[in-house]
Amino acid sequence: MPALRAAQALRPAIRSLHASSLNSARCFSSASIRMASTKAFIQGEPEAPVLKCSIPGPQSAKRIAELSEVFDTRSINMMTDFTKSIGNYIADPDGNYLLDVYAQIASIPVGYNNPALAKAASTPEMVNAIINRPALGNFPSHDYAEILKTGILKVAPKGLNNVFTAMAGSDANETAFKAAFIYRRQLERGGPDVEFTQEELDSAMNNQSPGSSSLSILSFKTAFHGRLFGTLSTTRSKPIHKVDIPAFDWPQATFPKLKYPLDQHAEENAKIEQASLDEVEHLIKTWHIPPAAVIVEPIQSEGGDNHASPNFFRGLRELTKKHNVLLIVDEVQTGVGATGKFWAHDHWNLQDPPDIVTFSKKAQAAGFYYGNPALRPNKPYRQFNTWMGDPVRALLFRAIIGEIERLDLVNHTAKIGDYLYSKLEGLQKKYPEHFKDLRGKGQGTFIAFDNPKRDQFLAKAKEFGINIGGSGASAVRLRPMLTFQEHHADILVDALEKIVKAL
């Protein structure tokens, strides 16, 4: 087994495992995959998955038990050894190496232990940022403008030249909501220079009107925007996220549920999208708590990988402009190259850019972009917290951007996505019951399909050396890193066929 030996040679010898674990292990043979014909972007990757035992193995089980004494481990997918994970492969404490097309819930951009990021992490600039974390709103580092301009703002969406840095995707969306509410009330009050009334100041302290405004955010059914109080009120993907938590009475519209293949349902899908737009407009005009903004994901990620056409999003932008409602595009999961464009909304060819674009995950940082200066509050401390982001993460994103540019990874992902999609179409023809509603054509590697035995499918994947995730009720979602290459796609497709045969 040359592939197995080559991968094993990358690491020190692993402690012998219990016989029972060895008996349950499934290993790859060199004939079961197509070997890489091209050089991996990150040196040291295994040529193929390496399986030494079932998952979790004895070492993983031991570590999970230790962790469970002090931390909730019930959501663990697999125990990970990040010191040994490399490139597109995730390792565990038992010596298993899985091809990772889940990538820490779509948040690893350029591979595990990428040398360029390791180099950035060891610079004096990074060390200084780590040990002297600033309260950015009060004590920003003298070079923070340069850090932003050479990193986060270097890849800002067209027309959006300002940024508010935050801590995570939920935080980015939550602060975007606050920006929308403040902006709307400033307009209603007569402009940013108009002072608050004493009644507004006093009533706000009691969570009452007029100081606490009666405004809402319109979101879509099956959307996911986070788990904080505002964002959770706009999240509609799974009840378990929301149950027991107080929520705002905010409107939700139906997100288009397209029929596939798209080319066979063009007329019907156009009607579905128009019905959704009509519902959005109706809610904007009639909801008893007026929306200050509409928030939408370019692809509903946690809700089941639900797509809509560029025409739908252009229509949504026209509606928000027509009714003076802000458009917030949640690019937390779709941003930073995964769809074959740096920002997924670039696929829409909008005449007017979104008002706000939020980001996180693959950026390894978080926040929101905006262009209109009026979206900056009229007074300090209205958008504020101790950290207001993290220069460490801003520096890391700058290094990520450098690696994306050096390897031309956005264009690369678009091409690899086309290759992978064509391979999956072949599987769909052979096993239509297991690859239902294949979607994501022309969207880079942001691809998904439905499987009636989805949870079994995901569990079985590990036995064939693949770490993969799901979304919604039955979707299998692919979220490979930007360093995912053709030989990785071949390994993945080969494994997917084995998985469905084993179900």
C-alpha positions in Angstrom: 0.0 0.0 0.0 2.3 2.8 -1.2 -0.2 5.6 -0.4 -0.6 4.4 3.2 3.2 4.0 3.6 3.8 7.4 2.2 1.4 9.1 4.6 2.7 7.0 7.6 6.2 8.2 6.9 5.1 11.7 7.5 4.6 11.1 11.2 6.4 9.4 14.1 5.3 5.9 14.8 1.9 5.7 16.5 1.4 3.7 19.7 0.0 0.2 19.0 -3.8 0.1 19.3 -6.0 -2.4 21.0 -6.8 -5.4 18.9 -10.5 -4.7 19.0 -9.8 -1.3 17.5 -7.6 -2.7 14.8 -10.3 -5.3 13.9 -12.9 -2.5 13.4 -10.6 -0.3 11.3 -11.0 0.1 7.6 -7.9 1.0 5.6 -7.5 2.3 2.1 -5.7 0.3 -0.5 -3.7 2.0 -3.2 -6.1 0.8 -5.8 -9.1 2.4 -4.1 -8.1 6.0 -5.0 -6.5 7.9 -7.8 -3.1 9.1 -6.8 -2.2 12.8 -6.9 -0.8 13.8 -10.3 -0.2 17.4 -9.2 1.8 18.8 -6.3 -0.2 19.7 -3.2 -0.3 23.3 -2.2 0.9 22.4 1.3 3.9 20.1 1.5 3.6 17.1 3.9 0.0 16.2 3.1 -0.8 12.5 3.0 -1.5 11.2 -0.5 -4.7 9.7 0.8 -6.7 9.2 4.0 -5.0 7.1 6.6 -7.2 5.0 8.9 -5.6 3.1 11.7 -8.7 2.4 13.8 -12.3 3.3 14.2 -13.3 6.8 15.2 -13.2 7.6 18.1 -10.2 5.4 18.8 -8.9 4.6 22.3 -6.8 7.7 22.6 -9.6 9.9 21.4 -12.1 8.3 23.7 -9.7 8.9 26.6 -9.3 12.5 25.7 -13.1 13.0 25.3 -13.7 11.5 28.7 -11.1 13.8 30.3 -12.7 16.8 28.6 -16.2 15.9 29.5 -15.3 16.3 33.2 -15.0 20.1 32.7 -16.6 20.9 29.3 -19.8 19.9 27.4 -18.6 17.3 24.9 -22.0 16.2 23.6 -21.6 18.0 20.3 -18.1 16.6 19.5 -17.7 15.5 15.9 -14.2 14.1 16.5 -11.3 14.8 18.8 -8.6 16.5 16.8 -4.8 16.7 16.9 -4.1 20.1 15.4 -0.4 19.7 15.7 -0.5 16.8 13.2 -3.3 18.0 11.0 -1.9 19.2 7.7 -3.2 20.9 4.6 -6.6 19.3 3.7 -6.2 16.5 6.2 -7.5 16.5 9.8 -5.8 14.2 12.2 -6.9 12.7 15.5 -4.9 11.4 18.5 -5.1 7.8 17.2 -3.2 8.5 14.0 -6.1 8.7 11.6 -6.0 11.3 8.8 -9.2 12.2 7.2 -9.7 14.3 4.0 -11.5 17.3 5.5 -14.3 18.8 3.4 -16.0 20.3 6.5 -13.1 22.5 7.5 -14.1 23.5 11.1 -17.6 24.4 9.9 -16.3 26.2 6.8 -13.8 28.3 8.7 -10.3 27.0 7.6 -9.4 28.9 4.4 -5.9 27.7 3.3 -5.2 24.4 5.0 -4.2 23.2 8.5 -0.7 24.4 9.6 -0.2 26.5 6.4 3.4 27.6 6.5 2.6 31.2 5.4 0.2 31.5 8.3 2.8 30.0 10.7 5.3 32.5 9.5 2.9 35.4 10.1 2.1 34.0 13.6 5.8 34.1 14.6 6.5 37.8 13.6 7.3 40.4 16.2 4.2 42.3 15.1 2.0 39.3 15.8 3.7 38.5 19.2 3.1 42.1 20.2 -0.6 41.9 19.3 -1.0 38.7 21.2 0.5 39.8 24.5 -0.8 43.4 24.4 -4.4 43.0 23.3 -5.9 46.5 23.0 -9.3 47.8 23.9 -9.6 49.1 20.4 -12.3 51.7 20.9 -10.1 53.5 23.5 -6.5 52.4 22.9 -6.0 51.3 19.3 -2.5 50.3 18.3 -0.7 53.0 16.4 -0.6 50.8 13.3 -4.2 49.6 13.3 -5.2 51.7 10.3 -2.3 50.2 8.3 -3.3 46.7 9.5 -6.9 47.3 8.3 -6.0 48.9 5.0 -3.5 46.2 4.0 -5.8 43.3 5.1 -9.5 43.5 5.8 -10.1 46.6 3.7 -8.0 45.4 0.9 -10.7 42.9 0.0 -13.7 45.0 0.9 -16.7 44.5 -1.2 -17.2 47.1 -4.0 -18.5 50.4 -2.7 -18.0 49.5 1.0 -14.8 51.2 2.3 -15.4 51.2 6.0 -15.3 48.4 8.5 -16.5 47.7 12.1 -14.5 44.8 13.5 -16.1 42.3 15.8 -15.5 38.9 17.4 -17.5 36.3 15.5 -20.2 35.9 12.9 -23.1 36.3 15.4 -21.4 39.4 16.8 -20.9 40.8 13.3 -24.6 40.4 12.5 -25.7 41.7 15.9 -23.7 44.9 15.5 -24.9 45.3 11.9 -28.5 45.2 13.3 -27.6 47.9 15.8 -26.1 50.0 12.9 -29.4 49.7 11.0 -31.5 50.7 13.9 -29.4 53.7 14.8 -29.3 54.8 11.2 -33.1 54.5 10.8 -33.8 56.5 14.0 -31.3 59.2 13.1 -33.2 59.7 9.8 -36.5 59.8 11.6 -35.2 62.2 14.2 -34.1 64.6 11.4 -30.4 63.7 11.0 -27.3 62.8 13.0 -26.9 66.3 14.4 -30.3 66.3 16.1 -29.9 65.7 19.8 -31.8 63.1 21.8 -34.8 64.3 23.8 -34.8 63.9 27.5 -37.8 61.6 27.1 -35.8 59.4 24.8 -33.0 59.1 27.2 -35.2 58.4 30.2 -37.5 55.9 28.5 -34.5 54.0 27.1 -33.4 53.2 30.6 -36.7 51.4 31.1 -36.7 49.6 27.8 -39.6 51.7 26.7 -40.6 53.9 23.7 -39.6 56.3 22.4 -36.0 55.7 23.6 -36.2 52.0 22.8 -37.3 52.0 19.2 -40.0 49.8 17.7 -38.1 48.5 14.8 -37.3 45.0 13.4 -35.1 43.1 11.1 -36.7 41.0 8.4 -35.1 37.6 7.7 -36.0 34.5 5.9 -37.4 31.1 6.9 -34.6 28.5 7.2 -32.0 31.3 7.7 -29.2 31.2 10.2 -27.6 34.4 11.4 -26.3 33.5 14.8 -27.2 32.7 18.4 -27.2 36.1 20.2 -30.5 37.7 21.1 -31.0 39.7 18.0 -29.4 37.3 15.6 -31.3 34.4 17.1 -34.5 36.2 16.5 -33.6 36.2 12.8 -32.4 32.6 12.8 -35.0 30.1 11.6 -33.1 27.0 10.8 -33.6 24.6 13.7 -35.9 24.8 16.8 -33.2 23.5 19.2 -31.3 26.8 18.6 -34.2 28.9 19.7 -36.3 27.0 22.3 -36.5 28.6 25.8 -34.9 31.8 24.6 -36.9 35.1 24.5 -37.3 36.4 21.0 -38.2 39.6 19.2 -41.5 39.7 17.2 -39.7 40.1 13.9 -41.0 39.2 10.4 -39.9 36.3 8.3 -40.4 35.7 4.6 -40.3 32.5 2.7 -36.9 31.8 1.0 -37.3 30.4 -2.5 -37.3 26.6 -2.5 -36.0 26.0 -6.0 -36.6 22.8 -8.0 -33.8 20.9 -9.7 -32.4 20.5 -12.2 -32.6 24.3 -12.7 -32.6 24.2 -16.4 -35.8 22.0 -16.4 -37.7 24.2 -14.0 -36.7 27.7 -15.0 -40.2 29.1 -15.4 -41.5 27.5 -12.2 -38.5 28.7 -10.2 -39.0 32.2 -11.5 -42.5 32.2 -10.1 -41.3 30.8 -6.8 -38.8 33.6 -6.5 -41.3 36.3 -7.4 -43.7 35.0 -4.8 -41.0 35.3 -2.2 -40.2 38.9 -3.3 -43.9 39.8 -3.2 -44.0 38.4 0.4 -41.0 40.5 1.4 -42.6 43.6 0.0 -45.9 42.9 1.8 -44.1 42.4 5.1 -42.1 45.6 4.7 -45.3 47.5 4.1 -47.5 45.9 6.7 -45.6 44.3 9.6 -46.6 46.0 12.8 -42.9 46.6 13.8 -41.4 48.2 10.8 -38.2 46.6 9.4 -35.1 48.7 9.5 -33.2 46.1 7.4 -33.5 42.9 5.5 -30.8 40.3 6.2 -30.1 37.5 3.7 -27.5 34.8 3.1 -26.3 34.4 -0.5 -26.7 30.7 0.1 -28.7 29.6 3.2 -25.9 27.5 4.7 -27.1 26.0 8.0 -30.7 25.9 6.8 -30.0 23.3 4.1 -27.8 24.9 1.4 -30.7 26.7 -0.2 -30.0 28.7 -3.3 -31.7 31.5 -5.2 -30.8 33.1 -8.5 -29.0 36.4 -9.0 -32.3 37.7 -10.4 -33.9 37.1 -7.0 -31.2 39.0 -5.1 -31.3 41.9 -7.6 -35.1 42.0 -7.0 -34.5 42.0 -3.3 -32.0 44.9 -3.6 -34.5 46.9 -5.7 -37.2 46.4 -3.0 -35.0 47.5 -0.2 -34.0 50.6 -2.1 -37.6 51.3 -3.0 -38.8 51.2 0.6 -35.7 52.8 2.2 -34.8 49.6 4.1 -31.2 48.6 4.4 -29.9 45.3 2.9 -27.5 43.3 5.0 -25.8 40.5 3.2 -24.6 37.8 5.6 -21.4 36.5 4.1 -20.2 34.8 7.2 -20.1 31.3 5.6 -20.1 32.2 1.9 -17.4 34.8 1.9 -13.6 34.6 1.2 -13.6 32.7 -2.0 -15.6 29.5 -1.4 -18.1 30.2 -4.2 -15.5 31.0 -6.8 -15.8 34.8 -6.1 -14.2 36.5 -3.1 -17.7 37.5 -2.0 -20.7 35.4 -3.0 -22.8 38.5 -3.8 -20.4 39.3 -6.6 -22.3 36.7 -8.5 -25.4 38.9 -8.5 -24.0 41.8 -10.5 -25.8 44.4 -8.4 -26.2 47.9 -9.7 -26.2 49.2 -6.1 -24.1 47.3 -3.5 -25.5 46.0 -0.3 -25.6 48.5 2.5 -23.8 46.2 4.9 -21.8 42.9 4.3 -20.9 40.8 7.4 -18.0 38.4 7.5 -16.2 35.9 9.6 -15.3 32.1 9.4 -12.7 31.8 6.6 -11.6 35.4 7.3 -10.5 34.1 10.8 -11.7 37.6 11.9 -15.2 39.2 12.0 -17.1 42.4 11.4 -19.1 44.2 8.9 -18.3 46.4 5.9 -20.3 49.5 5.0 -20.0 52.4 2.7 -22.5 55.1 3.8 -20.8 57.3 6.4 -24.1 57.8 8.1 -24.0 54.2 9.2 -21.3 55.2 11.7 -23.2 56.3 14.8 -23.5 60.0 15.5 -21.9 59.6 19.0 -19.1 57.5 20.5 -19.9 54.4 22.6 -23.1 53.6 20.7 -21.3 50.8 18.9 -18.7 49.7 21.4 -17.3 46.9 23.6 -14.0 46.2 25.2 -12.2 44.5 22.4 -14.1 45.6 19.2 -12.3 42.9 17.3 -8.7 41.7 17.6 -5.6 42.9 15.9 -4.3 39.3 16.0 -7.1 38.1 13.8 -6.8 41.1 11.5 -3.1 40.2 11.0 -4.0 36.6 10.4 -6.6 37.6 7.8 -4.0 39.7 6.1 -1.7 36.7 5.8 -4.6 34.6 4.5 -5.3 37.2 1.8 -1.7 37.1 0.9 -1.8 33.3 0.5 -5.0 33.5 -1.5 -3.5 36.0 -3.9 -0.1 34.1 -4.2 -1.9 30.9 -5.2 -4.8 32.6 -7.1 -7.1 30.5 -4.9 -10.4 32.2 -5.8 -10.0 31.4 -9.5 -8.6 28.0 -8.5 -11.7 27.2 -6.4 -14.0 28.2 -9.2 -12.3 25.7 -11.5 -12.1 22.9 -9.0 -15.7 23.5 -8.2 -16.6 22.9 -11.8 -14.5 19.8 -11.9 -16.0 18.4 -8.6 -19.6 19.2 -9.7 -19.2 17.4 -13.0 -17.9 14.3 -11.0 -20.9 14.5 -8.7 -23.3 14.7 -11.6 -21.9 11.3 -12.6 -22.7 9.9 -9.2 -26.1 11.4 -9.3 -26.9 9.6 -12.5 -25.7 6.3 -11.0 -27.3 6.8 -7.6 -30.2 9.3 -7.9 -31.8 8.3 -4.6 -28.6 9.2 -2.7 -27.6 12.5 -4.5 -30.9 14.3 -4.7 -31.2 17.9 -5.8 -27.5 18.4 -6.5 -26.9 22.1 -6.3 -24.1 24.7 -6.4 -23.2 24.6 -10.1 -21.0 27.6 -10.8 -20.6 28.3 -7.1 -17.1 27.0 -6.6 -16.9 24.2 -4.1 -20.0 25.4 -2.2 -21.9 22.3 -3.3 -24.6 20.2 -1.6 -27.1 17.4 -2.2 -29.8 15.7 -0.2 -29.6 12.1 1.1 -32.5 10.3 2.7 -30.1 8.7 5.1 -28.1 11.8 5.7 -27.0 11.2 9.3 -25.9 7.6 8.5 -24.1 9.0 5.5 -22.1 11.4 7.5 -21.2 8.8 10.1 -20.2 6.2 7.5 -18.0 8.8 5.7 -15.4 8.6 8.5 -15.0 4.9 7.8 -13.9 5.8 4.3 -11.5 8.6 5.4 -13.8 11.6 4.9 -14.8 14.3 7.3 -18.0 15.9 6.0 -20.9 17.8 7.4 -24.6 18.3 6.9 -27.1 21.1 7.0 -30.8 21.4 7.2 -32.9 18.3 7.5 -31.2 16.1 4.9 -28.5 18.0 3.1 -24.9 16.9 2.8 -22.8 20.0 2.4 -19.3 20.3 1.0 -17.1 22.9 2.5 -13.5 22.1 1.4 -10.7 24.6 1.9 -9.5 26.9 -0.9 -6.5 24.6 -1.2 -8.7 21.7 -2.3 -7.3 20.3 -5.6 -8.3 17.9 -8.3 -6.7 14.9 -6.7 -8.6 15.6 -3.5 -11.8 15.8 -5.5 -11.0 12.4 -7.0 -10.5 10.9 -3.5 -13.7 12.4 -2.3 -15.8 11.2 -5.2 -14.4 7.7 -4.9 -15.2 7.7 -1.2 -18.7 9.0 -1.7 -19.5 6.2 -4.0 -18.2 3.7 -1.5 -20.4 5.3 1.2 -23.6 5.0 -0.7 -22.9 1.4 -1.5 -22.3 0.7 2.2 -25.5 2.3 3.4 
